[in-house]
Amino acid sequence: MNPSAIQDSWTTFHKKRMKENGFFQRNMFFLAGMGLDLLWTAITVLILLWEFHLGKEYVADLAYRQAIANFNKDLIYRTCAASTGGIYVTPGAWSHVTTLNPVRPENAPDEWERAALDSINKGAHEIAGIVTLKKRPHLRLMHPLYNEPSCIKCHPVSGSGARTILGGISVTIVMEPYDHLYHEMIIPEAHILGAIWLAGVLFFSFGGWFIQDRRNKDKQNIFVMHRAAQTTEALFAQSAAGVAEIDAQTGKFIRLNAKFCEIAGRTEDQLVGKLFSRITHPEDKVKNAGVFKKILNGEEFNSFIEARLLRKDGQTKWIQGTTATLWDPDEKPTSFIAVIQDITEKRIREQEVQDALTTAERSRLALLSLAEDQQRSQVKLRESEERYWGLFKNMPEGLAYCRMVFVDEQPVDWIYLIVNENFEKLTGIKEAIGKRITELVPGIREQDPELFTIYGRVALSGDSERFEIEVKSMNLWFDISVYSPERGFFMAVFDVITDRKRAEQEVKYSHDQLQQLHQHLVQAREDERTLISREIHDELGQALSALKLDLGWIRDQMAHSPGAREKVDKTINLVSDTIKNVQRISAKLRPGLLDDLGLPAACEWYCDEFEKRSGLIMKTTIEEIENIPVPVATALFRILQEGLTNIIRHAKARRVTVSLKKKDQLVILQVKDDGIGMSCDIQNSNASLGLLGIRERIRQFEGIVDIFSGPGMGTTLRVKIPF
C-alpha cells in the first residue's frame, strides 16, 4: 500500500467517526459542566431554604424563651406578694391573668385565650403559638393558674381547694424585633451562599468548556500524529535507502526496513535487538562510537557517516548516510534514525582510478629520477656506512640494537642484532649477536624485571627514555639511553657507572656519619653546658653566698673601726655582683627554667632578659605547650638564642616579634625583626655559620626552616618541628 492510500483511508475513517458521534458526543464535557451547574444550583437552593428554616426556628425559640422568662418572673412576683399579704398588679400588657368565669372585666379572655383555656381545662399544660394582633405578629403563651394556699387567704369565696386550676396566665411577645434579628442573620448568609453559588457555576461552566476544548484539541493532535506516524511508517517501509532506528542508550537496533537488511546481508529478526557495532568493520568502530558520543553529548544533532559493514556472508559493504536524533520530552536522546546507501561499487571504482593514477605518477617519477638517484644514493650510502661504522665502532659508550620478544604483549626477552666493540668491554658479554639475553645472562629476567619493562615500553610506544639502573644479575650499575627506531625494536646506548654509584654511596654514608657526629656533638655540648651550669650555680654560688654571710658578720664586729667597715661593705658589694654574674653565666649556659618549667617559660624569660640588655622593643606571643620532648625544646631554645643574637649583630632593628605556638601537629617558632634584611646570597652562603647551625639542629627532627628576607624588608625566621 502506498502512503497516499494509507492517508486517504485514515481521513475517511476519522470523518466517519466524527459523524457518528453527533452533537452530544462532541460536546460531552461542556454539557456535563452545564449539568453540574444545574445540580449545584439545586443544592444551593436547598441549602438556602434550610438556612431560612433554621433561622425562623432560631428566632421563634428566642421569642419562646423570652415568653417563658416573663411568665416565670410574673409567677414569682405573684407568689412573693401573696406570701406577704400583698396584691400583685401586672406592670404591663405582656402578662394577663384570665379565666372563663372572670370576676372582673379586665380578666375576661380574648378569643385566643378562650381557646387556650379550653385546652388547659382538657389537661394541657402549655399553649403557645404565633398570632396576628393589630396586623403585627405576636408570640402568645399560656400556662395554667393554680389556686395556691396563699391565694385562699385573699380569695375564700372561690370555693376551690388548693392546687385547683383557676384559669391561666398568658404572655404576649411582639415578634417584630425578632423578625428584624432574623433578617440581619439570614441576609448575609444568603449573600455568601449566592457568591459561592456563582463561583461554582462559573467553575463548572468554564471547567466543562476548558476540558471540552482541550479534548477537541487533543483529538486533533492525535489525528495529526496518526497521520504523521502512518506517513513515516510508509516512508520507512517503502524507502529506496536503508533505514534503521537504533537505541541511543544501548546502541541496539529497534527496527529496520527491507533495504537496510538487504545491504547488511541479514534478516530483520537477525538484527533487531543486536548491537550496531556487531556489523561494523573493526577499523570503523572507534570512529562511529565517537560520532554517536558527540550526538549524545549534544555537540552534534545530525551527522554524516561513511563506514563499512560486515555482511553475514563475509563481504564488506561501504555505506554512506546520515543520522538524525529522536528526543524525549526531557530533551534526552532516545534513538537514532540512520539512512544509508550502498556505495561499495562507487568506492571500488574510485579506488581503482586512484590506484591507477598513483601508479602512473610514481612510475613517471621513478623513471625520471632512477638513474640520477641510483648514482647519488650509492655514493651517499657508502659515505654514510663509513661514517656510521666509524662512529659505531669508536664511540666510548656501549651500543646494542635489539629486537624485543613479546608473549601476550608482555616483554619476556630480547635478541641482540648489532653491538659495538665497547659493548663487550663494558658488560663482559661475548658473542652476543643473534643470541637472547636470557641465554647470555641466566636469571636476569627474575632478578631485573624492571629492565624488561622499560625496554618493552619503549619498543611499543616509540618514546625514548633515559634512566640509571642496577642490574643485579651482572652486579653493575648502568646509565642507559634507549629509543625505538621501529615498533618492536630498540637501540640502547649505555655506560657503566658502578664506580660513581659506589662513590655516591660512600659519600652518602660519610654524610650520614657526619650528621650523626654533629648530633652527638650538639648533645654532648648541651650536656656539658648543663653540667657546668649546675656546678657553677650549686658550688660557686653556694661558696659566694657563704662568703657574703661571713663578710656581713665581720662587718658587724667592726663597729669601732669605720674605715675597716667601709672596706668590708665594698667587698660585700663585690661578692653580690659576682653572685649575679655567676647566676647570669649559669642561666646562659643552661637556663634552669628550661628543665623546670619547660620551653614556653624559658622563652618568655629569655625574651625579657634580651629586651633589658638590648634596649629593643620586644613583642612576645608564647602559647602554653605541654610535653615537648627535651631535645626538641633544647633545639628551639638554642635557635631562639641564635636568632636574637643575629639581630643584635647584623639587623640594626628597633622592634622584634617572637611567637611560639602549636598548629597541625607542629611546634612553630617565629622570630621577626624590622631591620635591614639580607639577600638570598647571604642566606645560602656557607659563611653564615649561624644559619647553618640552625639548619643542622632542625634536620635531625625532620623539621623545616623558612627564612623570608630582602634588603630593607626585615627578616623572618620560621622553624617548624613535628610534634
ZAMARGU-4260 file (C-alpha; in steps of 0.2 Angstrom, whole numbers, plus 5000, padded with zeros to 4 digits):
<rodrens>
0) 5000/5000/5000 | 5007/5017/4995 | 5007/5032/5008 | 4993/5042/4999 | 4982/5027/5000
5) 4985/5025/5019 | 4982/5043/5022 | 4966/5043/5012 | 4959/5028/5022 | 4964/5036/5038
10) 4955/5053/5034 | 4939/5044/5028 | 4939/5033/5044 | 4941/5049/5055 | 4927/5059/5047
15) 4915/5044/5049 | 4919/5043/5067 | 4915/5061/5070 | 4899/5060/5060 | 4893/5045/5071
20) 4897/5054/5087 | 4885/5068/5085 | 4882/5084/5095 | 4882/5076/5112 | 4897/5066/5109
25) 4907/5081/5103 | 4901/5092/5117 | 4901/5079/5131 | 4911/5088/5144 | 4903/5105/5141
30) 4886/5098/5143 | 4892/5089/5159 | 4898/5106/5165 | 4881/5113/5162 | 4873/5098/5171
35) 4884/5101/5186 | 4879/5119/5186 | 4860/5114/5187 | 4864/5101/5201 | 4875/5115/5210
40) 4860/5127/5209 | 4848/5114/5216 | 4860/5111/5230 | 4862/5129/5234 | 4843/5132/5234
45) 4840/5118/5246 | 4854/5124/5257 | 4846/5142/5257 | 4829/5135/5261 | 4836/5125/5275
50) 4845/5141/5282 | 4829/5150/5281 | 4820/5136/5291 | 4834/5136/5304 | 4834/5155/5306
55) 4815/5155/5309 | 4816/5141/5321 | 4830/5150/5330 | 4820/5167/5331 | 4805/5158/5337
60) 4815/5149/5350 | 4822/5165/5356 | 4804/5173/5357 | 4798/5157/5366 | 4812/5158/5379
65) 4808/5176/5382 | 4790/5172/5385 | 4794/5158/5397 | 4806/5170/5406 | 4792/5183/5408
70) 4779/5170/5414 | 4791/5164/5427 | 4795/5181/5433 | 4777/5186/5434 | 4773/5170/5444
75) 4787/5173/5456 | 4781/5191/5459 | 4763/5184/5462 | 4769/5171/5474 | 4780/5183/5484
80) 4766/5196/5485 | 4754/5183/5491 | 4766/5176/5504 | 4767/5193/5512 | 4749/5198/5511
85) 4750/5210/5497 | 4742/5211/5480 | 4752/5210/5464 | 4747/5220/5449 | 4753/5216/5432
90) 4765/5230/5426 | 4761/5230/5408 | 4751/5221/5394 | 4764/5207/5391 | 4756/5197/5405
95) 4737/5194/5408 | 4728/5183/5421 | 4712/5177/5414 | 4698/5164/5417 | 4682/5158/5408
100) 4672/5165/5423 | 4681/5181/5427 | 4675/5191/5442 | 4682/5207/5435 | 4680/5213/5417
105) 4699/5216/5414 | 4702/5197/5417 | 4690/5192/5403 | 4699/5181/5390 | 4700/5186/5372
110) 4697/5174/5358 | 4714/5166/5358 | 4714/5165/5377 | 4697/5157/5377 | 4703/5143/5366
115) 4719/5141/5376 | 4709/5140/5392 | 4698/5126/5384 | 4714/5116/5381 | 4720/5119/5398
120) 4704/5113/5406 | 4706/5097/5395 | 4723/5094/5403 | 4735/5104/5393 | 4750/5111/5402
125) 4756/5124/5390 | 4748/5133/5375 | 4759/5143/5363 | 4758/5150/5345 | 4761/5164/5333
130) 4745/5175/5330 | 4742/5192/5322 | 4736/5206/5333 | 4733/5223/5325 | 4742/5217/5309
135) 4758/5213/5319 | 4764/5195/5323 | 4765/5191/5341 | 4770/5175/5351 | 4757/5170/5364
140) 4760/5158/5378 | 4748/5152/5392 | 4751/5141/5407 | 4738/5136/5420 | 4735/5147/5435
145) 4734/5136/5451 | 4725/5140/5467 | 4739/5141/5480 | 4737/5141/5499 | 4742/5159/5500
150) 4729/5163/5487 | 4715/5156/5498 | 4718/5169/5511 | 4713/5183/5499 | 4700/5173/5488
155) 4690/5162/5501 | 4674/5164/5491 | 4681/5154/5476 | 4676/5138/5485 | 4690/5130/5477
160) 4704/5119/5485 | 4722/5121/5484 | 4731/5116/5468 | 4715/5118/5458 | 4715/5127/5441
165) 4708/5144/5442 | 4712/5150/5425 | 4728/5154/5415 | 4742/5167/5414 | 4745/5172/5396
170) 4761/5181/5390 | 4762/5190/5373 | 4778/5194/5365 | 4779/5206/5350 | 4789/5197/5336
175) 4795/5212/5326 | 4812/5214/5335 | 4815/5195/5332 | 4810/5196/5314 | 4822/5210/5312
180) 4835/5199/5320 | 4831/5186/5308 | 4833/5197/5293 | 4850/5203/5300 | 4855/5184/5301
185) 4849/5177/5285 | 4853/5191/5273 | 4872/5190/5275 | 4871/5171/5274 | 4861/5172/5258
190) 4874/5184/5250 | 4888/5172/5255 | 4879/5157/5248 | 4875/5167/5232 | 4893/5171/5230
195) 4898/5153/5232 | 4884/5148/5220 | 4890/5160/5207 | 4908/5154/5209 | 4903/5136/5207
200) 4893/5140/5192 | 4907/5149/5184 | 4919/5135/5189 | 4909/5121/5182 | 4904/5130/5166
205) 4922/5136/5162 | 4929/5119/5168 | 4917/5110/5156 | 4921/5122/5142 | 4940/5121/5145
210) 4940/5102/5146 | 4930/5100/5131 | 4941/5112/5121 | 4956/5103/5127 | 4949/5086/5122
215) 4945/5093/5105 | 4962/5099/5103 | 4969/5083/5109 | 4959/5073/5097 | 4965/5085/5083
220) 4983/5082/5089 | 4981/5063/5089 | 4974/5064/5072 | 4989/5074/5066 | 5001/5062/5075
225) 4992/5047/5067 | 4993/5054/5050 | 5012/5058/5053 | 5015/5041/5060 | 5006/5032/5045
230) 5016/5043/5033 | 5033/5040/5042 | 5029/5021/5043 | 5026/5021/5024 | 5041/5031/5020
235) 5051/5019/5032 | 5045/5003/5024 | 5045/5009/5006 | 5061/5019/5006 | 5074/5015/4992
240) 5088/5018/5005 | 5091/5008/5020 | 5083/5015/5036 | 5086/5009/5054 | 5081/5015/5071
245) 5095/5012/5084 | 5093/5014/5103 | 5103/5029/5109 | 5107/5021/5126 | 5111/5003/5121
250) 5116/5005/5103 | 5104/4991/5098 | 5093/4990/5083 | 5075/4994/5086 | 5068/4991/5069
255) 5074/4991/5051 | 5067/4991/5033 | 5070/4978/5020 | 5083/4989/5011 | 5094/4990/5026
260) 5093/4971/5029 | 5097/4969/5011 | 5113/4979/5012 | 5118/4971/5029 | 5115/4954/5022
265) 5104/4948/5036 | 5086/4947/5040 | 5076/4958/5052 | 5075/4945/5065 | 5094/4943/5065
270) 5097/4962/5068 | 5083/4968/5079 | 5090/4968/5097 | 5108/4967/5091 | 5122/4980/5093
275) 5125/4991/5078 | 5144/4988/5082 | 5141/4970/5078 | 5140/4973/5060 | 5153/4987/5059
280) 5170/4985/5052 | 5183/4984/5067 | 5193/4999/5059 | 5177/5010/5059 | 5170/5006/5077
285) 5180/5019/5086 | 5175/5032/5073 | 5157/5028/5074 | 5157/5027/5093 | 5164/5045/5093
290) 5150/5051/5081 | 5137/5044/5092 | 5145/5051/5108 | 5145/5068/5101 | 5127/5067/5097
295) 5123/5060/5115 | 5133/5075/5122 | 5123/5087/5112 | 5138/5093/5102 | 5130/5087/5086
300) 5112/5084/5081 | 5114/5077/5063 | 5129/5069/5056 | 5136/5062/5040 | 5144/5045/5041
305) 5154/5034/5029 | 5159/5017/5035 | 5160/4999/5031 | 5148/4985/5036 | 5151/4966/5038
310) 5139/4955/5030 | 5134/4938/5036 | 5142/4930/5021 | 5159/4939/5025 | 5158/4953/5012
315) 5162/4971/5016 | 5150/4984/5011 | 5154/5003/5010 | 5139/5013/5016 | 5136/5032/5016
320) 5122/5040/5025 | 5116/5052/5038 | 5109/5050/5056 | 5095/5060/5064 | 5091/5060/5083
325) 5074/5057/5091 | 5072/5066/5108 | 5060/5063/5123 | 5050/5077/5132 | 5065/5079/5144
330) 5076/5083/5129 | 5086/5067/5131 | 5090/5057/5115 | 5080/5041/5114 | 5086/5034/5097
335) 5094/5037/5081 | 5087/5036/5063 | 5101/5030/5051 | 5098/5032/5032 | 5111/5023/5022
340) 5115/5019/5004 | 5127/5006/4997 | 5142/5014/4989 | 5153/4999/4988 | 5154/4999/4969
345) 5157/5018/4969 | 5171/5016/4981 | 5179/5002/4971 | 5179/5012/4955 | 5186/5027/4964
350) 5199/5017/4972 | 5204/5009/4956 | 5205/5026/4947 | 5215/5032/4962 | 5227/5017/4962
355) 5229/5019/4943 | 5234/5037/4944 | 5245/5035/4959 | 5254/5020/4950 | 5256/5030/4934
360) 5263/5045/4943 | 5275/5035/4953 | 5281/5026/4938 | 5284/5043/4929 | 5294/5050/4943
365) 5303/5034/4946 | 5309/5033/4928 | 5314/5051/4928 | 5325/5050/4943 | 5330/5032/4943
370) 5347/5034/4935 | 5352/5050/4944 | 5346/5044/4961 | 5354/5027/4960 | 5371/5035/4957
375) 5369/5048/4971 | 5362/5035/4983 | 5376/5023/4980 | 5389/5037/4984 | 5379/5043/4999
380) 5376/5025/5005 | 5395/5022/5005 | 5399/5038/5014 | 5385/5035/5027 | 5390/5017/5030
385) 5408/5023/5033 | 5403/5037/5045 | 5391/5026/5054 | 5403/5011/5056 | 5417/5023/5061
390) 5406/5031/5074 | 5398/5014/5079 | 5415/5006/5082 | 5424/5021/5091 | 5411/5028/5102
395) 5416/5026/5120 | 5399/5020/5126 | 5392/5003/5123 | 5378/5001/5110 | 5366/4987/5106
400) 5352/4986/5093 | 5339/4973/5098 | 5323/4965/5094 | 5311/4963/5108 | 5302/4947/5111
405) 5284/4948/5117 | 5272/4934/5124 | 5254/4940/5126 | 5260/4958/5124 | 5272/4956/5139
410) 5291/4958/5136 | 5300/4942/5140 | 5316/4943/5131 | 5327/4952/5118 | 5339/4947/5104
415) 5355/4956/5100 | 5356/4961/5082 | 5370/4973/5082 | 5383/4978/5096 | 5399/4988/5095
420) 5416/4984/5102 | 5414/4993/5119 | 5398/4983/5122 | 5409/4968/5126 | 5422/4978/5136
425) 5408/4986/5147 | 5397/4971/5150 | 5409/4957/5148 | 5396/4948/5137 | 5405/4940/5122
430) 5397/4934/5105 | 5381/4942/5109 | 5374/4945/5091 | 5359/4933/5087 | 5358/4927/5105
435) 5344/4930/5118 | 5349/4940/5134 | 5342/4926/5145 | 5355/4914/5137 | 5369/4926/5140
440) 5364/4931/5157 | 5354/4917/5166 | 5342/4923/5179 | 5342/4941/5173 | 5323/4941/5170
445) 5319/4936/5188 | 5332/4947/5196 | 5330/4963/5185 | 5311/4963/5178 | 5312/4982/5178
450) 5324/4982/5164 | 5312/4971/5153 | 5298/4983/5157 | 5307/4999/5152 | 5314/4991/5135
455) 5296/4984/5131 | 5288/5000/5134 | 5300/5010/5123 | 5299/4996/5109 | 5280/4998/5109
460) 5277/5016/5112 | 5292/5023/5102 | 5295/5036/5117 | 5314/5037/5121 | 5319/5036/5140
465) 5335/5038/5150 | 5337/5030/5167 | 5350/5023/5179 | 5348/5006/5185 | 5357/4992/5195
470) 5357/4976/5185 | 5359/4964/5200 | 5362/4949/5189 | 5378/4957/5182 | 5382/4967/5198
475) 5384/4983/5188 | 5376/5000/5188 | 5372/5007/5170 | 5367/5024/5164 | 5356/5019/5149
480) 5348/5030/5135 | 5336/5019/5124 | 5325/5023/5109 | 5315/5014/5096 | 5319/5016/5078
485) 5303/5005/5073 | 5290/4996/5083 | 5296/4980/5092 | 5315/4985/5091 | 5325/4996/5102
490) 5343/5004/5102 | 5352/5006/5119 | 5367/5017/5122 | 5374/5014/5139 | 5389/5017/5151
495) 5394/5008/5166 | 5393/5020/5182 | 5396/5007/5195 | 5412/5016/5202 | 5402/5033/5203
500) 5387/5025/5211 | 5398/5017/5224 | 5407/5033/5227 | 5390/5041/5229 | 5385/5028/5242
505) 5401/5031/5251 | 5398/5050/5251 | 5381/5047/5257 | 5387/5036/5271 | 5400/5049/5276
510) 5387/5062/5276 | 5376/5052/5287 | 5390/5048/5299 | 5394/5067/5299 | 5376/5071/5304
515) 5376/5058/5317 | 5393/5065/5324 | 5385/5083/5323 | 5370/5077/5333 | 5382/5069/5346
520) 5392/5084/5347 | 5377/5096/5350 | 5370/5084/5363 | 5387/5082/5371 | 5389/5101/5371
525) 5372/5103/5379 | 5376/5090/5392 | 5392/5099/5396 | 5383/5116/5397 | 5370/5108/5409
530) 5384/5101/5420 | 5394/5116/5420 | 5379/5127/5424 | 5374/5116/5438 | 5392/5116/5445
535) 5393/5135/5444 | 5376/5138/5452 | 5377/5125/5465 | 5396/5125/5471 | 5402/5143/5466
540) 5385/5151/5470 | 5384/5142/5487 | 5403/5147/5491 | 5400/5165/5487 | 5384/5166/5497
545) 5393/5159/5512 | 5407/5171/5509 | 5394/5186/5509 | 5387/5180/5525 | 5404/5179/5533
550) 5409/5196/5527 | 5392/5203/5534 | 5397/5195/5551 | 5414/5203/5551 | 5407/5220/5546
555) 5395/5219/5562 | 5411/5215/5573 | 5420/5231/5566 | 5408/5244/5573 | 5423/5253/5582
560) 5433/5254/5565 | 5423/5264/5552 | 5437/5263/5539 | 5438/5244/5540 | 5419/5243/5540
565) 5418/5253/5524 | 5431/5242/5516 | 5421/5226/5521 | 5405/5234/5513 | 5414/5236/5497
570) 5419/5218/5497 | 5401/5213/5501 | 5395/5223/5486 | 5409/5215/5475 | 5403/5197/5481
575) 5385/5202/5477 | 5390/5207/5459 | 5400/5191/5457 | 5384/5181/5463 | 5374/5189/5450
580) 5387/5186/5436 | 5388/5168/5442 | 5369/5167/5440 | 5369/5175/5423 | 5383/5164/5416
585) 5374/5149/5423 | 5357/5154/5415 | 5366/5157/5399 | 5374/5140/5399 | 5358/5131/5403
590) 5343/5141/5410 | 5335/5131/5424 | 5318/5136/5418 | 5320/5126/5403 | 5321/5110/5413
595) 5310/5115/5427 | 5295/5124/5419 | 5298/5120/5400 | 5301/5129/5384 | 5287/5142/5385
600) 5293/5149/5402 | 5311/5148/5396 | 5307/5158/5380 | 5297/5171/5390 | 5311/5174/5402
605) 5325/5175/5389 | 5315/5187/5379 | 5313/5198/5394 | 5331/5197/5398 | 5335/5201/5380
610) 5324/5216/5380 | 5333/5223/5396 | 5350/5220/5389 | 5347/5226/5371 | 5335/5240/5373
615) 5325/5234/5358 | 5306/5234/5358 | 5300/5216/5361 | 5283/5208/5357 | 5281/5190/5363
620) 5266/5178/5359 | 5270/5162/5369 | 5257/5148/5370 | 5257/5135/5383 | 5263/5119/5375
625) 5265/5104/5386 | 5275/5088/5385 | 5288/5095/5372 | 5302/5082/5371 | 5318/5089/5379
630) 5329/5088/5363 | 5316/5097/5354 | 5314/5110/5367 | 5333/5112/5369 | 5335/5114/5350
635) 5321/5128/5349 | 5328/5137/5363 | 5345/5137/5356 | 5338/5143/5339 | 5329/5157/5348
640) 5346/5162/5356 | 5354/5162/5339 | 5341/5172/5330 | 5341/5185/5343 | 5360/5186/5344
645) 5360/5188/5324 | 5348/5203/5326 | 5359/5211/5338 | 5374/5208/5327 | 5368/5212/5310
650) 5350/5218/5309 | 5350/5235/5315 | 5332/5233/5321 | 5321/5243/5333 | 5307/5230/5335
655) 5307/5211/5337 | 5292/5199/5337 | 5294/5182/5344 | 5280/5169/5344 | 5279/5151/5349
660) 5263/5140/5345 | 5257/5123/5341 | 5247/5120/5324 | 5243/5104/5315 | 5255/5093/5325
665) 5269/5106/5323 | 5278/5117/5335 | 5281/5133/5326 | 5294/5146/5332 | 5295/5163/5323
670) 5307/5177/5326 | 5304/5193/5316 | 5313/5210/5315 | 5311/5226/5306 | 5329/5228/5302
675) 5339/5230/5286 | 5336/5212/5280 | 5348/5201/5270 | 5350/5195/5252 | 5347/5177/5246
680) 5366/5175/5243 | 5369/5178/5262 | 5355/5166/5267 | 5363/5152/5256 | 5381/5156/5260
685) 5392/5143/5269 | 5400/5158/5278 | 5383/5160/5288 | 5388/5149/5302 | 5373/5153/5312
690) 5360/5149/5299 | 5370/5133/5295 | 5369/5128/5314 | 5350/5131/5314 | 5348/5120/5299
695) 5358/5106/5306 | 5349/5107/5323 | 5332/5105/5313 | 5337/5092/5301 | 5338/5078/5315
700) 5320/5081/5319 | 5314/5082/5301 | 5309/5100/5303 | 5308/5114/5291 | 5317/5131/5291
705) 5310/5146/5282 | 5319/5162/5280 | 5309/5177/5272 | 5320/5192/5270 | 5326/5205/5257
710) 5336/5221/5258 | 5327/5234/5268 | 5312/5222/5271 | 5317/5215/5288 | 5319/5196/5292
715) 5308/5182/5297 | 5315/5166/5304 | 5301/5152/5305 | 5305/5135/5312 | 5293/5120/5311
720) 5296/5104/5320 | 5284/5089/5320 | 5276/5086/5337
</rodrens>
